[in-house]
């Protein structure tokens, strides 16, 4: 029905694309979007991490709907399991308390907040501009090998071996940095 209104010219193309993007018809998509917003806007680091775990579990449900059961299992075991345990460990190790004045510098960064907000609005505008000018007549055909163990292994160890190793080194450095920060805070 909204596509018909666009043909008649009730809304400009960009406004109609924004309406279509934010009127998610599926309940899982609404839950996923809500949890993603809670990750960003939650004041508590623990609350953000728990919302991120929920979001990753909803993403695993999307993989199940795409018949990519192996990817769904990887999503739950690796991301919602191991990586989030690491995140929770780092959050607990840092012991972010409300009474420490040094950790409340985020409230005073108005310039950075406004700049980041304008940047996000610009990226969303460009995204909606590109997607509104593209025709989406039929969904993409998913190959039968999508999400299988062989396909994931082939992609991971051929095309994406460098990003995989960089991500593992980045996680290791982040964990070492959290330990150093926690140790200096205790001393």
C-alpha positions in Angstrom: 0.0 0.0 0.0 2.8 2.4 0.8 4.5 1.6 -2.6 1.2 2.6 -4.3 1.2 5.9 -2.4 4.7 6.6 -3.6 3.6 6.0 -7.2 0.9 8.6 -6.8 3.3 11.1 -5.3 1.9 11.5 -1.9 5.4 11.6 -0.3 8.7 12.5 -1.8 10.9 9.5 -2.6 13.4 10.0 0.3 10.6 10.5 2.9 8.9 7.4 1.6 12.1 5.4 1.9 12.5 6.5 5.5 8.9 5.5 6.3 9.4 2.1 4.7 12.7 1.6 6.5 11.3 2.3 9.9 7.9 0.6 9.5 9.2 -2.9 10.1 6.4 -5.4 9.5 8.1 -8.3 11.2 8.0 -8.7 15.0 11.6 -10.1 15.0 12.8 -7.1 13.1 11.1 -4.7 15.6 12.7 -6.6 18.5 16.1 -6.5 16.8 15.9 -2.8 16.1 14.8 -2.0 19.6 17.6 -4.0 21.1 20.1 -2.3 18.8 18.8 1.1 20.0 19.1 0.0 23.6 22.8 -1.0 23.0 23.5 2.6 21.9 21.3 4.6 24.2 21.6 2.6 27.5 23.5 4.5 30.2 24.7 1.3 32.0 27.5 -0.7 30.3 26.0 -3.9 31.7 22.6 -3.0 30.2 24.2 -2.3 26.9 26.0 -5.7 26.9 22.8 -7.6 27.8 20.9 -5.8 25.0 23.8 -6.7 22.6 23.4 -10.4 23.7 19.7 -10.2 22.9 20.3 -8.6 19.6 22.8 -11.3 18.6 20.3 -14.0 19.6 17.7 -12.3 17.4 20.2 -12.1 14.6 20.7 -15.9 15.0 16.9 -16.3 14.6 17.2 -14.3 11.3 19.9 -16.8 10.1 17.6 -19.7 11.0 14.9 -18.1 8.8 17.4 -17.9 6.0 18.0 -21.6 6.4 21.6 -20.9 7.5 21.5 -23.1 10.6 25.3 -23.3 10.9 25.7 -19.5 10.8 23.0 -19.3 13.5 24.8 -21.8 15.7 28.1 -19.8 15.1 26.3 -16.6 16.0 25.1 -18.0 19.3 28.2 -19.9 20.3 30.9 -17.4 19.2 29.3 -14.0 19.5 26.5 -14.3 22.0 28.6 -16.7 24.0 32.3 -16.3 23.9 32.7 -12.7 22.7 30.0 -11.4 25.1 31.6 -13.2 28.0 34.8 -11.4 27.1 33.0 -8.1 27.0 31.3 -8.7 30.3 34.6 -9.7 31.8 36.2 -6.4 30.6 33.2 -4.4 31.9 33.4 -6.0 35.3 37.2 -5.7 35.4 37.0 -1.9 34.7 34.5 -1.5 37.5 32.8 1.6 36.1 31.3 3.3 39.1 29.1 6.4 39.2 30.9 8.1 42.0 34.2 8.5 40.1 34.4 12.0 38.5 37.1 10.9 36.1 34.8 8.4 34.3 32.0 11.0 33.7 33.8 12.9 30.9 31.2 11.7 28.4 28.6 14.2 29.7 30.9 17.2 28.9 31.6 16.3 25.3 28.8 18.2 23.7 30.8 19.1 20.6 31.7 15.5 20.0 28.1 14.4 20.6 26.7 16.9 18.1 29.4 16.1 15.5 28.7 12.4 15.8 24.9 13.0 15.6 25.4 15.0 12.4 27.6 12.4 10.9 25.1 9.7 11.7 22.3 11.8 10.1 24.5 12.3 7.0 25.2 8.6 6.7 21.5 7.8 7.1 20.5 10.4 4.5 23.0 9.0 2.0 21.8 5.4 2.7 18.2 6.4 2.2 19.1 8.3 -0.9 20.8 5.4 -2.5 18.2 2.8 -1.5 15.3 5.0 -2.6 16.8 5.4 -6.1 17.3 1.6 -6.5 14.6 -0.7 -7.8 13.9 -3.7 -5.5 11.6 -5.8 -7.7 12.5 -9.3 -6.5 14.5 -10.7 -3.6 18.0 -12.0 -4.2 18.3 -15.7 -4.8 20.2 -17.5 -2.0 22.4 -20.3 -3.2 22.0 -23.7 -1.7 25.5 -23.7 -0.3 24.8 -20.5 1.7 25.5 -20.9 5.4 27.0 -24.4 5.2 30.1 -25.5 7.0 32.1 -25.9 3.8 31.1 -22.5 2.5 31.8 -20.7 5.8 35.2 -22.4 6.1 36.2 -21.6 2.5 35.2 -18.0 2.9 36.9 -17.6 6.3 40.2 -19.2 5.3 40.5 -17.8 1.8 38.8 -14.4 1.3 38.6 -13.2 4.9 41.7 -14.7 6.6 43.4 -11.2 7.1 40.3 -9.6 8.7 39.8 -12.7 10.8 43.3 -12.4 12.2 43.2 -8.6 12.6 39.9 -9.0 14.6 41.5 -11.6 16.9 44.6 -9.4 17.5 42.3 -6.4 18.1 40.3 -8.4 20.8 43.6 -9.5 22.4 44.9 -5.9 22.6 41.6 -4.7 23.9 41.6 -7.3 26.7 45.2 -6.4 27.6 44.3 -2.7 27.6 41.4 -3.4 30.0 43.6 -5.3 32.4 46.2 -2.4 32.3 43.5 0.2 32.9 42.0 -1.8 35.8 45.5 -2.4 37.3 46.3 1.3 37.1 42.9 2.2 38.7 43.5 -0.2 41.6 47.0 1.2 42.2 
